[in-house]
């Protein structure tokens, strides 16, 4: 199995929980410092960190798998063809995970899924999107193919690449300057205007842009608490 499941680190767990619930996600795991939310496609984990921590308000690229040893074997076998994608199992006493490292130095974890079923009560139109920003988009795309992600057509023949995971969620590769980094967003196949109205009625600051490539909803980021900064995006998908 392969499911998209990034982790968002935040000192504002309650504000994030409220937003994700209003987006139509369902909380499927609740601990004091860790919560998981299911979309119809993909999963998002929230990890509490102290206010002002270096990683407060950041997201990490990540996926979930069923059998870590088999995942590592298949990933490394696929990576031999491109000379990339070393997958290294992390000892069980540290955590049930496998670390994948791309040629650009970017690394992410494939964690063993704590629970496999996707919540059927989530908004059917919402997908979780994890983004890999890098100067070497070709190598990053090769890495995602090696872990078993499925290429998806993109509108333009450029440096971007989109993938879907068998068990839900979307992985994107986008060009970025400097050190490779991760990003977080959502896609929506339903009525984006209705979602905008629903979020606004729930008290969220929200706006919509329409460009050549489609419509995007911008929702106030709970980490910013009214300060200027990047909003959380939800893009239309047809």
Secondary structure, 3 states (H helix, E strand, C coil): CEEEEEEEEECCHHHHHHHHHHHCCEEEEECCCEEEEECCECEEEEEECCCCCCCCCEEECEEEECCHHHHHHHHHHHHHCCCCCEEEEECCCCCCEEEEECCCCCEEEEEECCCCCCCCCCCCCEEEEEEEEECCHHHHHHHHHHCCCEEECCCCCCCCEEEECCCCCEEEEEECCCCCEEEEEEEECCCHHHHHHHHHHCCCCEEEEEECCEEEEEECCCCCCCCCCCCEEEEECC
